[in-house]
Amino acid sequence: MSRPLTLCDLTQSYSAVGGGIRTYLTEKRAFLDAQTPHKHVLIIPGAEDRTLKDGRHEVREIKSPKVPNSPNYRLLLNSKKVRQVLAEIQPDYIECLDAYNLPWCAIRHKRAYPHVQLIAGYRTDFPTVYVEAILRKYIGPWLARGLKARAYKYAGKLYGHFDRVYALNLDMADKLEGLGAGEV
């Protein structure tokens, strides 16, 4: 390898006070710091736009509103700002850890910069956990199951744009592969 790489993680699901995504990213950064010369940039929602530097690593917070009824999470909705930060930092790899607007920012970035490698982490089975389970009580089980099926089709389409996709268990990997996401 001729030069250190810039690795970027892009996620909605980051809380300063804990959580699985934060734990994963903290461990990843510790590994990169101890074992590699690579730079790590984390793009997350924050109370304001700001950049925090720590040696060769950065956290880019983008001003985002709070998630209703959730004191620790914010919704990173400013796709334009995310794309501006990506263009500025010029990452070699982008890992997306959610399935909403942020992966589409990464996909659009790759269209402008085809050398970028996109990695998706399928960490929550969102069609079941968020679409069906939450909506069932508001719209009924039949309609919730229909929306869950559409969410799975969306997942297959979304993850089909990524160079690599990983899941946290074989059942989720098999499900994504069956939806057309490629090898997971």
C-alpha positions in Angstrom: 0.0 0.0 0.0 1.5 3.3 -1.1 -0.4 5.7 1.0 -2.7 5.8 4.1 -6.4 5.5 3.2 -9.3 7.6 4.4 -12.0 5.4 5.8 -15.4 7.0 6.5 -18.3 5.8 8.5 -21.7 7.4 7.9 -24.6 6.7 10.3 -27.8 8.1 11.8 -27.6 5.6 14.7 -24.9 7.3 16.8 -25.4 8.4 20.4 -22.7 10.0 22.5 -23.9 8.1 25.5 -23.7 4.5 24.2 -25.3 2.0 21.9 -24.2 -0.8 19.6 -23.2 1.4 16.7 -21.1 3.7 18.9 -19.4 0.7 20.5 -18.6 -0.8 17.1 -17.2 2.5 15.8 -15.1 3.1 19.0 -13.6 -0.3 18.6 -13.0 0.1 14.9 -11.2 3.4 15.5 -9.1 1.9 18.2 -8.0 -0.9 15.9 -7.2 1.6 13.1 -5.2 3.7 15.5 -3.2 0.8 16.9 -2.8 -1.3 13.8 -2.8 0.9 10.7 -1.7 4.3 9.3 -5.2 5.0 8.0 -7.3 8.1 8.7 -10.9 7.6 10.0 -13.7 10.1 9.5 -17.0 9.6 11.2 -20.0 11.6 9.9 -22.9 11.7 12.4 -25.8 13.9 13.4 -25.1 16.6 16.0 -26.5 19.6 17.7 -24.5 21.9 15.4 -22.1 21.6 12.5 -18.6 21.0 13.8 -15.4 19.1 13.3 -13.6 17.3 16.1 -10.1 16.2 15.4 -8.2 13.5 17.3 -4.8 12.9 15.8 -5.4 11.5 12.3 -9.1 11.0 12.9 -12.1 13.3 12.7 -15.7 13.4 13.7 -17.9 15.5 11.5 -21.1 16.4 13.2 -23.9 17.8 11.0 -26.6 19.9 12.6 -29.7 17.6 12.9 -33.0 17.7 14.8 -33.6 15.3 17.7 -35.5 12.1 17.1 -39.0 12.6 18.7 -39.2 10.9 22.1 -35.5 10.0 22.0 -33.2 12.1 24.1 -30.0 10.6 22.7 -30.5 10.4 18.9 -30.8 12.9 16.0 -32.0 12.6 12.4 -29.3 13.5 9.9 -31.5 14.8 7.1 -29.2 17.3 5.4 -28.1 15.1 2.5 -26.6 18.1 0.7 -24.2 18.8 3.6 -23.3 15.1 3.9 -22.3 15.1 0.2 -20.3 18.3 0.7 -18.4 16.7 3.6 -17.8 13.6 1.5 -16.5 15.7 -1.4 -14.2 17.5 1.0 -12.7 14.5 2.8 -12.4 12.3 -0.4 -12.7 9.0 1.4 -11.4 5.8 -0.2 -14.0 3.7 1.6 -17.4 4.6 3.0 -19.2 2.3 5.4 -23.0 3.1 5.8 -24.7 1.8 9.0 -28.3 2.6 8.2 -30.8 2.2 5.4 -32.4 5.6 4.9 -31.1 8.8 3.2 -27.4 8.4 4.1 -26.6 5.4 1.9 -28.1 7.3 -1.0 -25.6 10.1 -0.3 -22.8 7.6 -0.4 -24.1 6.1 -3.7 -24.3 9.6 -5.3 -20.8 10.3 -4.1 -19.5 7.1 -5.7 -21.1 8.2 -9.0 -19.0 11.3 -8.9 -15.9 9.5 -7.6 -16.0 5.9 -9.0 -12.9 4.7 -7.2 -14.7 4.9 -3.8 -15.6 1.5 -2.3 -19.0 1.3 -0.6 -19.6 -1.0 2.3 -23.0 -1.5 3.9 -23.6 -2.9 7.4 -27.1 -4.5 7.7 -27.2 -4.3 11.5 -31.0 -4.1 12.1 -33.6 -6.0 10.2 -35.5 -2.7 9.7 -38.5 -4.1 7.7 -39.4 -6.2 10.6 -38.2 -4.1 13.6 -39.3 -0.7 12.4 -41.8 -1.1 9.6 -43.9 -4.0 10.7 -43.5 -4.0 14.5 -44.1 -0.3 15.0 -46.7 0.3 12.3 -48.8 -2.7 13.2 -50.4 -1.0 16.2 -51.2 2.1 14.1 -52.4 0.7 10.8 -53.2 -3.0 11.5 -51.3 -6.2 10.9 -52.4 -6.7 7.2 -51.2 -3.3 6.0 -48.0 -3.5 8.2 -47.1 -6.8 6.5 -47.6 -5.3 3.1 -45.3 -2.3 4.0 -42.8 -4.8 5.4 -42.7 -6.6 2.0 -42.1 -3.3 0.2 -39.4 -2.4 2.7 -37.6 -5.7 1.9 -37.8 -4.9 -1.8 -36.3 -1.5 -1.0 -33.5 -3.2 1.0 -32.6 -5.4 -2.0 -32.5 -2.4 -4.3 -30.5 -0.3 -1.9 -27.9 -2.8 -1.0 -27.4 -3.9 -4.6 -25.6 -0.6 -5.1 -22.9 -1.4 -2.6 -19.5 -3.1 -3.3 -19.7 -5.1 -0.2 -22.5 -5.8 2.3 -22.3 -7.6 5.7 -25.0 -8.7 8.1 -24.8 -9.7 11.7 -26.1 -13.2 11.2 -26.6 -15.8 8.5 -30.4 -15.4 8.4 -30.1 -11.7 7.6 -27.4 -12.4 5.0 -29.5 -15.1 3.3 -32.5 -12.7 3.3 -30.5 -9.9 1.7 -29.0 -12.2 -0.9 -32.5 -13.5 -1.8 -33.6 -9.9 -2.3 -30.8 -9.3 -4.9 -28.2 -7.5 -2.7 -25.5 -9.8 -4.1 -23.1 -11.8 -1.9 -23.5 -10.8 1.7 
